[in-house]
Structure formats: structure tokens, C-alpha cells
Amino acid sequence: MLSICATLDAFPSESEVKAKLRLGLTPDEVAAALGEPSNGRSSRDCVDCAFTYIAPVATLTRQSEGYAGVAIEFRGGRVASWRLYTNNPSYEEPHAPAAFKWWVWILGSVLVLGVIGKLLVRITPVAAVVANDVRAAFDSRHLEADKLPVEFRFITHQATLEEVIRRAGTPSRVVKVPISAESGLGYALVSSETGPPLIKIYEYDLPYHAAVIIIPEFPFEPQSRIRAVFFRQIQPDLAATTD
């Protein structure tokens, strides 16, 4: 029994044959892996039969001796052996035009960069983006509780960082922000051996890239009272592109 596959869509490449074909497969499993013969099978109950896959003439474009098809022998309804056909010219597996490949590469790169950009936006501390505003809030001891999200309006200059954490939860991150030595009228700051003095802030992430930044008094520890609070409101442009 001989079945000939003569269409491009059903013809398996040499790499597919080597990767998918193995001894013991049934005819149905071979057809599922390599494609159904284009003219159908002469019998659905293939026990001792053969499948032959021959490359369509239009695909014999490689000007060298090489792969042109495969003959598969079944015994007792299982693959018993196979042999490859060769020809010159030989089968050349269809491939995308160079221009198409470049477009795919460019699109893939854009998608990867987009994912990286989203990740960077999500993991970059808000305090690093609004460092100047944080420093200004520290200098002026800015705290307008009525303009904060409801869950943070209990904060006053008399509240301690420990109380804020107990009521608002664990902050998203703790960040040290460089600040001028003259800031806060000579107020004590966290020392830095390799750069400018620092203040320690406690940042709470909110939806849509908003954040509440708590700035305690020195030494910026749980028992410290709150010196200032900076509220970064919702960022519609970031929310639209990264959420």
C-alpha cells in the first residue's frame, strides 16, 4: 500500500522526520506528527503498509544533493523502519523573507524593551523619581493630613514611625535619599562615608503609581516622630502604559 504526500503543507522537513519519527509509532501517530498523506490512506487499518512522503517539485530548489522525502514501513501496525530519499536538486524548507525576519526581530525587541520598561517602573522607588520634592518636604516639615489618602490621615507631627507602621502596615520599601548638608537648618542626618548626607524615608506604594512617603525625624527609626509626609498622586500616563 503506497500513499504519496504531494502538497507543501503536508510535507515534513528532514528535521521534523528526525525529531518526531521513531520505531513503534502507529500510522495514526505518524500522521499526527508528520501530516496526513494528501491523497488519503488506501486503508484506515494499516497493518503491513507504507507511507511515502515526497517533496513537491516546486520545493526542490536547493542546488545540491540532499533530502527529498521519506518512506516509512509499518509491520503489525507499528513503524518498523524508514529510509530517506535524496535528490539533486533537493528540498529546501520554506523560510520567511529577510525583510519579514527583520520585522519580527524588531517587534520582538520592542516587546522585550516594553516588558523591561514596565519592570523598571514598578521596581524603581518613587522617592528616587521625586527626590527633589522629598527633600523640599523634609526642609519645610510639610504635612497636610487632610490631603492624604484616608488611611493615612491619622498622621501628625506627634505620631511616631512605629505608630504609622502599626496602623498603615509595613512600608513597601525603605530608601535613603541624598540631601544637602545645609538642609533642615543643620539638622542631624544619616552620615555617608562616600557621598552626601542622607535621610531615610519609608515608602508606601499605592495603585496607579501613587505613593505616600513618610519622612521621620532623625535617627529615622521606629521611635522617631514624623517630620514630613509627601504624597505622590496617581500618575495617569504611567497607569495607562504599564498597568
Short mmCIF file of the C-alpha atoms (twelve columns), coordinates in Angstrom:
data_MODEL
# 
_entry.id   MODEL 
# 
loop_
_atom_site.group_PDB 
_atom_site.id 
_atom_site.type_symbol 
_atom_site.label_atom_id 
_atom_site.label_alt_id 
_atom_site.label_comp_id 
_atom_site.label_asym_id 
_atom_site.label_seq_id 
_atom_site.Cartn_x 
_atom_site.Cartn_y 
_atom_site.Cartn_z 
_atom_site.pdbx_PDB_model_num 
ATOM 1   C CA . MET A 1   0.000  0.000  0.000  1 
ATOM 2   C CA . LEU A 2   1.546  3.311  -1.071 1 
ATOM 3   C CA . SER A 3   0.436  6.791  -0.019 1 
ATOM 4   C CA . ILE A 4   2.125  9.815  -1.577 1 
ATOM 5   C CA . CYS A 5   2.180  13.214 0.085  1 
ATOM 6   C CA . ALA A 6   2.449  15.766 -2.689 1 
ATOM 7   C CA . THR A 7   1.431  19.025 -1.066 1 
ATOM 8   C CA . LEU A 8   3.709  21.520 0.594  1 
ATOM 9   C CA . ASP A 9   1.609  21.869 3.736  1 
ATOM 10  C CA . ALA A 10  1.682  18.122 4.492  1 
ATOM 11  C CA . PHE A 11  5.342  17.533 3.640  1 
ATOM 12  C CA . PRO A 12  7.611  17.134 6.688  1 
ATOM 13  C CA . SER A 13  11.112 18.603 6.713  1 
ATOM 14  C CA . GLU A 14  14.135 16.433 7.410  1 
ATOM 15  C CA . SER A 15  14.478 17.942 10.868 1 
ATOM 16  C CA . GLU A 16  10.855 17.082 11.645 1 
ATOM 17  C CA . VAL A 17  11.337 13.493 10.477 1 
ATOM 18  C CA . LYS A 18  14.434 13.075 12.659 1 
ATOM 19  C CA . ALA A 19  12.766 14.689 15.673 1 
ATOM 20  C CA . LYS A 20  9.328  13.065 15.517 1 
ATOM 21  C CA . LEU A 21  9.687  9.699  13.828 1 
ATOM 22  C CA . ARG A 22  10.595 6.677  15.932 1 
ATOM 23  C CA . LEU A 23  10.097 2.927  15.948 1 
ATOM 24  C CA . GLY A 24  6.796  1.615  17.262 1 
ATOM 25  C CA . LEU A 25  4.578  4.535  16.291 1 
ATOM 26  C CA . THR A 26  1.167  3.669  14.843 1 
ATOM 27  C CA . PRO A 27  0.024  5.041  11.466 1 
ATOM 28  C CA . ASP A 28  -2.277 7.482  13.240 1 
ATOM 29  C CA . GLU A 29  0.604  8.734  15.393 1 
ATOM 30  C CA . VAL A 30  2.823  9.168  12.334 1 
ATOM 31  C CA . ALA A 31  0.068  11.080 10.528 1 
ATOM 32  C CA . ALA A 32  -0.427 13.286 13.590 1 
ATOM 33  C CA . ALA A 33  3.308  14.022 13.781 1 
ATOM 34  C CA . LEU A 34  4.195  14.413 10.099 1 
ATOM 35  C CA . GLY A 35  0.887  15.142 8.413  1 
ATOM 36  C CA . GLU A 36  -1.791 13.097 6.739  1 
ATOM 37  C CA . PRO A 37  -0.892 11.935 3.206  1 
ATOM 38  C CA . SER A 38  -2.515 14.316 0.771  1 
ATOM 39  C CA . ASN A 39  -4.389 11.646 -1.226 1 
ATOM 40  C CA . GLY A 40  -5.567 9.899  1.921  1 
ATOM 41  C CA . ARG A 41  -4.814 6.387  3.062  1 
ATOM 42  C CA . SER A 42  -5.984 3.453  0.976  1 
ATOM 43  C CA . SER A 43  -6.956 1.701  4.199  1 
ATOM 44  C CA . ARG A 44  -7.632 3.025  7.684  1 
ATOM 45  C CA . ASP A 45  -6.430 -0.290 9.110  1 
ATOM 46  C CA . CYS A 46  -2.799 -0.010 8.053  1 
ATOM 47  C CA . VAL A 47  -1.055 -3.083 9.437  1 
ATOM 48  C CA . ASP A 48  1.640  -4.022 6.912  1 
ATOM 49  C CA . CYS A 49  1.861  -0.932 4.758  1 
ATOM 50  C CA . ALA A 50  3.993  2.077  3.854  1 
ATOM 51  C CA . PHE A 51  3.681  5.831  3.997  1 
ATOM 52  C CA . THR A 52  5.733  7.755  1.472  1 
ATOM 53  C CA . TYR A 53  6.338  11.479 1.785  1 
ATOM 54  C CA . ILE A 54  7.862  13.040 -1.350 1 
ATOM 55  C CA . ALA A 55  8.748  16.713 -1.606 1 
ATOM 56  C CA . PRO A 56  6.653  18.700 -4.084 1 
ATOM 57  C CA . VAL A 57  8.658  19.546 -7.192 1 
ATOM 58  C CA . ALA A 58  8.312  23.280 -6.527 1 
ATOM 59  C CA . THR A 59  10.248 22.887 -3.273 1 
ATOM 60  C CA . LEU A 60  13.266 21.153 -4.830 1 
ATOM 61  C CA . THR A 61  15.262 24.356 -5.035 1 
ATOM 62  C CA . ARG A 62  18.478 23.594 -3.148 1 
ATOM 63  C CA . GLN A 63  21.183 23.087 -5.780 1 
ATOM 64  C CA . SER A 64  22.900 20.197 -4.037 1 
ATOM 65  C CA . GLU A 65  22.366 16.570 -3.135 1 
ATOM 66  C CA . GLY A 66  20.101 16.262 -0.128 1 
ATOM 67  C CA . TYR A 67  16.811 15.332 1.460  1 
ATOM 68  C CA . ALA A 68  13.762 14.885 -0.771 1 
ATOM 69  C CA . GLY A 69  11.415 12.652 1.182  1 
ATOM 70  C CA . VAL A 70  10.965 9.620  3.402  1 
ATOM 71  C CA . ALA A 71  9.427  6.133  3.105  1 
ATOM 72  C CA . ILE A 72  8.055  4.620  6.316  1 
ATOM 73  C CA . GLU A 73  7.404  0.880  6.647  1 
ATOM 74  C CA . PHE A 74  4.801  -0.481 9.060  1 
ATOM 75  C CA . ARG A 75  4.751  -4.058 10.337 1 
ATOM 76  C CA . GLY A 76  1.952  -5.253 12.560 1 
ATOM 77  C CA . GLY A 77  0.562  -1.725 12.649 1 
ATOM 78  C CA . ARG A 78  3.780  -0.165 14.003 1 
ATOM 79  C CA . VAL A 79  6.729  1.663  12.444 1 
ATOM 80  C CA . ALA A 80  9.374  -0.954 11.678 1 
ATOM 81  C CA . SER A 81  11.828 1.080  9.594  1 
ATOM 82  C CA . TRP A 82  12.214 4.080  7.322  1 
ATOM 83  C CA . ARG A 83  14.614 5.434  4.730  1 
ATOM 84  C CA . LEU A 84  15.228 8.902  3.431  1 
ATOM 85  C CA . TYR A 85  15.022 9.811  -0.246 1 
ATOM 86  C CA . THR A 86  17.735 12.070 -1.678 1 
ATOM 87  C CA . ASN A 87  17.796 14.137 -4.825 1 
ATOM 88  C CA . ASN A 88  19.717 16.874 -6.621 1 
ATOM 89  C CA . PRO A 89  18.254 19.470 -6.510 1 
ATOM 90  C CA . SER A 90  16.976 18.747 -3.013 1 
ATOM 91  C CA . TYR A 91  14.249 20.030 -0.720 1 
ATOM 92  C CA . GLU A 92  14.685 23.493 0.716  1 
ATOM 93  C CA . GLU A 93  12.500 24.161 3.710  1 
ATOM 94  C CA . PRO A 94  10.357 27.296 3.244  1 
ATOM 95  C CA . HIS A 95  11.667 30.273 5.165  1 
ATOM 96  C CA . ALA A 96  10.463 33.766 5.801  1 
ATOM 97  C CA . PRO A 97  11.840 36.580 3.614  1 
ATOM 98  C CA . ALA A 98  14.707 38.520 5.143  1 
ATOM 99  C CA . ALA A 99  12.559 41.653 5.469  1 
ATOM 100 C CA . PHE A 100 9.920  39.698 7.366  1 
ATOM 101 C CA . LYS A 101 12.562 38.314 9.735  1 
ATOM 102 C CA . TRP A 102 13.786 41.844 10.427 1 
ATOM 103 C CA . TRP A 103 10.252 42.964 11.258 1 
ATOM 104 C CA . VAL A 104 9.794  40.003 13.576 1 
ATOM 105 C CA . TRP A 105 13.133 40.796 15.248 1 
ATOM 106 C CA . ILE A 106 12.250 44.474 15.650 1 
ATOM 107 C CA . LEU A 107 8.789  43.693 17.006 1 
ATOM 108 C CA . GLY A 108 10.237 41.171 19.432 1 
ATOM 109 C CA . SER A 109 12.815 43.703 20.611 1 
ATOM 110 C CA . VAL A 110 10.148 46.342 21.171 1 
ATOM 111 C CA . LEU A 111 8.067  43.905 23.202 1 
ATOM 112 C CA . VAL A 112 11.062 42.891 25.302 1 
ATOM 113 C CA . LEU A 113 12.010 46.523 25.920 1 
ATOM 114 C CA . GLY A 114 8.407  47.244 26.863 1 
ATOM 115 C CA . VAL A 115 8.430  44.468 29.432 1 
ATOM 116 C CA . ILE A 116 11.753 45.679 30.828 1 
ATOM 117 C CA . GLY A 117 10.417 49.232 30.952 1 
ATOM 118 C CA . LYS A 118 7.349  48.117 32.886 1 
ATOM 119 C CA . LEU A 119 9.517  46.196 35.313 1 
ATOM 120 C CA . LEU A 120 11.816 49.173 35.882 1 
ATOM 121 C CA . VAL A 121 8.873  51.470 36.537 1 
ATOM 122 C CA . ARG A 122 7.437  49.009 39.041 1 
ATOM 123 C CA . ILE A 123 10.664 48.382 40.985 1 
ATOM 124 C CA . THR A 124 12.113 51.935 40.931 1 
ATOM 125 C CA . PRO A 125 11.391 53.643 44.266 1 
ATOM 126 C CA . VAL A 126 9.069  56.602 43.864 1 
ATOM 127 C CA . ALA A 127 11.404 58.547 46.158 1 
ATOM 128 C CA . ALA A 128 14.154 58.240 43.545 1 
ATOM 129 C CA . VAL A 129 11.870 59.851 40.956 1 
ATOM 130 C CA . VAL A 130 10.626 62.661 43.199 1 
ATOM 131 C CA . ALA A 131 13.778 63.145 45.265 1 
ATOM 132 C CA . ASN A 132 13.636 66.950 44.968 1 
ATOM 133 C CA . ASP A 133 10.055 67.013 46.267 1 
ATOM 134 C CA . VAL A 134 11.019 64.723 49.147 1 
ATOM 135 C CA . ARG A 135 13.937 66.984 50.057 1 
ATOM 136 C CA . ALA A 136 11.650 70.045 49.937 1 
ATOM 137 C CA . ALA A 137 9.120  68.320 52.196 1 
ATOM 138 C CA . PHE A 138 11.904 67.441 54.640 1 
ATOM 139 C CA . ASP A 139 13.164 71.045 54.728 1 
ATOM 140 C CA . SER A 140 9.723  72.564 55.250 1 
ATOM 141 C CA . ARG A 141 8.376  69.823 57.571 1 
ATOM 142 C CA . HIS A 142 5.451  69.545 55.164 1 
ATOM 143 C CA . LEU A 143 2.491  67.507 56.427 1 
ATOM 144 C CA . GLU A 144 -1.050 68.161 55.196 1 
ATOM 145 C CA . ALA A 145 -3.012 65.233 56.601 1 
ATOM 146 C CA . ASP A 146 -6.302 66.287 55.006 1 
ATOM 147 C CA . LYS A 147 -4.762 65.853 51.530 1 
ATOM 148 C CA . LEU A 148 -3.510 62.326 52.172 1 
ATOM 149 C CA . PRO A 149 -5.428 59.139 51.332 1 
ATOM 150 C CA . VAL A 150 -7.974 58.378 54.062 1 
ATOM 151 C CA . GLU A 151 -5.954 55.560 55.615 1 
ATOM 152 C CA . PHE A 152 -3.029 57.958 56.265 1 
ATOM 153 C CA . ARG A 153 -4.920 60.968 57.620 1 
ATOM 154 C CA . PHE A 154 -4.254 59.998 61.233 1 
ATOM 155 C CA . ILE A 155 -0.612 61.056 60.816 1 
ATOM 156 C CA . THR A 156 0.544  64.153 62.703 1 
ATOM 157 C CA . HIS A 157 3.930  65.513 63.708 1 
ATOM 158 C CA . GLN A 158 3.351  63.881 67.093 1 
ATOM 159 C CA . ALA A 159 2.846  60.390 65.640 1 
ATOM 160 C CA . THR A 160 5.815  58.052 65.682 1 
ATOM 161 C CA . LEU A 161 7.027  55.939 62.796 1 
ATOM 162 C CA . GLU A 162 6.189  52.877 64.876 1 
ATOM 163 C CA . GLU A 163 2.575  54.009 65.133 1 
ATOM 164 C CA . VAL A 164 2.366  54.661 61.388 1 
ATOM 165 C CA . ILE A 165 3.668  51.175 60.625 1 
ATOM 166 C CA . ARG A 166 1.284  49.621 63.148 1 
ATOM 167 C CA . ARG A 167 -1.748 51.331 61.614 1 
ATOM 168 C CA . ALA A 168 -0.793 51.558 57.926 1 
ATOM 169 C CA . GLY A 169 1.171  48.314 57.665 1 
ATOM 170 C CA . THR A 170 4.713  47.515 56.626 1 
ATOM 171 C CA . PRO A 171 6.059  50.028 54.085 1 
ATOM 172 C CA . SER A 172 6.765  48.853 50.548 1 
ATOM 173 C CA . ARG A 173 10.399 49.851 50.885 1 
ATOM 174 C CA . VAL A 174 12.857 51.920 52.911 1 
ATOM 175 C CA . VAL A 175 15.023 54.263 50.860 1 
ATOM 176 C CA . LYS A 176 17.895 56.617 51.675 1 
ATOM 177 C CA . VAL A 177 17.712 59.917 49.810 1 
ATOM 178 C CA . PRO A 178 20.799 62.163 49.400 1 
ATOM 179 C CA . ILE A 179 20.318 65.659 50.780 1 
ATOM 180 C CA . SER A 180 22.355 68.806 51.192 1 
ATOM 181 C CA . ALA A 181 24.268 69.154 54.473 1 
ATOM 182 C CA . GLU A 182 22.620 72.562 54.898 1 
ATOM 183 C CA . SER A 183 19.114 71.118 54.640 1 
ATOM 184 C CA . GLY A 184 16.950 71.289 57.715 1 
ATOM 185 C CA . LEU A 185 18.997 74.138 59.135 1 
ATOM 186 C CA . GLY A 186 21.859 71.857 60.103 1 
ATOM 187 C CA . TYR A 187 19.519 69.112 61.249 1 
ATOM 188 C CA . ALA A 188 21.223 65.805 62.040 1 
ATOM 189 C CA . LEU A 189 21.283 63.459 59.059 1 
ATOM 190 C CA . VAL A 190 22.352 59.935 58.309 1 
ATOM 191 C CA . SER A 191 26.077 60.096 57.634 1 
ATOM 192 C CA . SER A 192 27.550 58.784 54.413 1 
ATOM 193 C CA . GLU A 193 31.224 57.959 54.114 1 
ATOM 194 C CA . THR A 194 31.311 58.107 50.319 1 
ATOM 195 C CA . GLY A 195 28.829 60.832 49.410 1 
ATOM 196 C CA . PRO A 196 26.428 63.488 50.645 1 
ATOM 197 C CA . PRO A 197 24.401 63.054 53.842 1 
ATOM 198 C CA . LEU A 198 21.203 61.059 53.596 1 
ATOM 199 C CA . ILE A 199 17.718 60.958 55.022 1 
ATOM 200 C CA . LYS A 200 15.830 57.698 55.445 1 
ATOM 201 C CA . ILE A 201 12.264 57.583 54.129 1 
ATOM 202 C CA . TYR A 202 9.541  54.931 54.326 1 
ATOM 203 C CA . GLU A 203 7.577  54.491 51.117 1 
ATOM 204 C CA . TYR A 204 4.050  53.065 50.734 1 
ATOM 205 C CA . ASP A 205 3.078  52.099 47.196 1 
ATOM 206 C CA . LEU A 206 -0.500 52.817 46.142 1 
ATOM 207 C CA . PRO A 207 -2.395 51.835 42.969 1 
ATOM 208 C CA . TYR A 208 -1.573 53.549 39.667 1 
ATOM 209 C CA . HIS A 209 1.931  54.571 40.758 1 
ATOM 210 C CA . ALA A 210 0.789  56.819 43.561 1 
ATOM 211 C CA . ALA A 211 2.735  56.676 46.823 1 
ATOM 212 C CA . VAL A 212 2.826  58.057 50.349 1 
ATOM 213 C CA . ILE A 213 6.351  58.798 51.541 1 
ATOM 214 C CA . ILE A 214 6.846  59.054 55.298 1 
ATOM 215 C CA . ILE A 215 9.857  61.080 56.476 1 
ATOM 216 C CA . PRO A 216 10.580 60.621 60.183 1 
ATOM 217 C CA . GLU A 217 12.841 62.756 62.332 1 
ATOM 218 C CA . PHE A 218 16.441 61.732 62.960 1 
ATOM 219 C CA . PRO A 219 17.541 58.966 63.605 1 
ATOM 220 C CA . PHE A 220 14.754 57.784 61.252 1 
ATOM 221 C CA . GLU A 221 13.904 54.782 63.415 1 
ATOM 222 C CA . PRO A 222 10.583 53.377 64.746 1 
ATOM 223 C CA . GLN A 223 10.597 55.614 67.828 1 
ATOM 224 C CA . SER A 224 11.167 58.769 65.725 1 
ATOM 225 C CA . ARG A 225 8.310  61.227 65.300 1 
ATOM 226 C CA . ILE A 226 7.080  62.132 61.835 1 
ATOM 227 C CA . ARG A 227 8.817  65.163 60.363 1 
ATOM 228 C CA . ALA A 228 7.071  65.289 56.967 1 
ATOM 229 C CA . VAL A 229 4.870  63.357 54.563 1 
ATOM 230 C CA . PHE A 230 4.987  63.597 50.791 1 
ATOM 231 C CA . PHE A 231 2.050  62.307 48.748 1 
ATOM 232 C CA . ARG A 232 2.674  61.455 45.122 1 
ATOM 233 C CA . GLN A 233 -0.720 61.310 43.446 1 
ATOM 234 C CA . ILE A 234 -1.944 58.920 40.755 1 
ATOM 235 C CA . GLN A 235 0.134  59.104 37.545 1 
ATOM 236 C CA . PRO A 236 -2.394 58.646 34.699 1 
ATOM 237 C CA . ASP A 237 0.296  58.446 31.988 1 
ATOM 238 C CA . LEU A 238 2.136  55.633 33.761 1 
ATOM 239 C CA . ALA A 239 -1.082 53.855 34.664 1 
ATOM 240 C CA . ALA A 240 -2.151 53.831 31.018 1 
ATOM 241 C CA . THR A 241 1.097  52.344 29.730 1 
ATOM 242 C CA . THR A 242 2.261  49.966 32.441 1 
ATOM 243 C CA . ASP A 243 -0.750 48.544 34.283 1 
# 
